[in-house]
Every structure is written in structure tokens, then in C-alpha cells.
Amino acid sequence: MLTDPLFSWVAVLISLVLLAGYEVRVYLVGKSSPERIARSANARVRLHWAAALSAQPGFEIVAVQALRNSLMSSTISASTAALAVMGTVSMAGSSLAGKLALGTPVELLHTSLQAVLVLTLFASYVCSAMAMRHYGHASFIMSLPFASPERASFTPAAAKHVHRAGLLYSWGLRLFLMAAPVAVGIVHPLAMPVMTVLLLIALRFFDQPADLDIE
């Protein structure tokens, strides 16, 4: 007969498989039909945005202001993830190593989920911080005088920075949301699949591109 620790491990594995399967599906659909996934569709919009503003004189301030707003959003995400990491580590960090080495199966699962939560939040912070870096690089390029030769030569780099920044910001937010089922699993592992399904439903709406058929 299955024991409670085994049920808990199975529940956690089911949750991880659901998340991984969903992300693989989103990636494959985005590669084949970019217009069906918000992440891919928005990436194309950012590339067109950078190209359009780079071709129009007098829009340097508009471009930098838009990049500044995106930079502030990434800053808020990074700060929130960093605070969450510090809070999680301060609550569970001192016992992680000992329980991983000497704990019972239940303690091992509980401590493993705590470690996964820390890593997920830290990955969210890294993605948001890297998005800030790329937005900053794009701001320097987009603020160059329109007529300068440097502006023309660096415009493709600005488009790449904006593209990468958007993807990294998206991943930072997604990873932060994915911390929710892990946190629920720490409280009760059997509830983790339920929270994972709710998260996937939310991500399903999150990944729907804007409807352009507006009357």
C-alpha cells in the first residue's frame, strides 16, 4: 500500500510534469504559430517598435521614456523577487543542508521544496535583473541623435536588446508565479497539483495574445 510520503512525492512530480509540459507546448506553438502565443507575438511587436522609432527623427525622448517605464517594471519585479528570496532563506536556510542529508522522507520532500522555492525566486530575480540590463543598453542606443552614424550602426543591437529584455521580463514574472504551487506544496504536498492546475489556467489567459479584431 502506498504511504503518505510516496503520495506526496507523486503529487510533486505530477505538478512538475504539468508545468514542464505546458511550457514545452507553449514553446512549440510559439515557434510554429507566433501569433497564437502572447510571448511570441509581443516579441515581434517590440522588434517592430524599435525599428519604427529608429527610422523617425525626433522620437528619441519617446523611445527612452517607453524603455524607462519597462525598466521600472523590471526593477519592481526584481526587487520583489529579491525580498522573497531573502525572506525564504532567512526562514528555512539554516536547516536546509542538515535536513537534506539526515531528514526523513517527509522532511526531505519538505526541505527539497523549500530549496526549489528559493531557486525559483532567485531565477525570477536574475531574469528581471537581466531585463533591466538590456533595457538600459537599449536606452543608450535609442537616445543617440538620429543623424549620427553610430545610431544607424547600433540600431540592430537596440532591437535585440529590447527583444531579449522583453523575454527575460516575461520569464521573471512567470517564474515568480510558478513559486505559488511550490509554496503551497511546502504547506501540503497533496495540494500542489491543484494549485498547479489553477496556475496553468491563469497562464493560459496570460499567454493569449491581444485580440486585434476590434470593431
Sequence and secondary structure as in RCSB ss.txt:
>XXXX:A:sequence
MLTDPLFSWVAVLISLVLLAGYEVRVYLVGKSSPERIARSANARVRLHWAAALSAQPGFEIVAVQALRNSLMSST
ISASTAALAVMGTVSMAGSSLAGKLALGTPVELLHTSLQAVLVLTLFASYVCSAMAMRHYGHASFIMSLPFASPE
RASFTPAAAKHVHRAGLLYSWGLRLFLMAAPVAVGIVHPLAMPVMTVLLLIALRFFDQPADLDIE
>XXXX:A:secstr
   HHHHHHHHHHHHHHHHHHHHHHHHHHHHH GGGSHHHHHHHHHHHHHHHHHTSTT HHHHHHHHHHHHHHHH
HHHHHHHHHHHHHHHHHHHHHHHHHHH  HHHHHHHHHHHHHHHHHHHHHHHHHHHHHHHHHHHHHHTS TTSHH
HHHHHHHHHHHHHHHHHHHHHHHHHHHHHHHHHHHHH GGGHHHHHHHHHHHHHHHT        
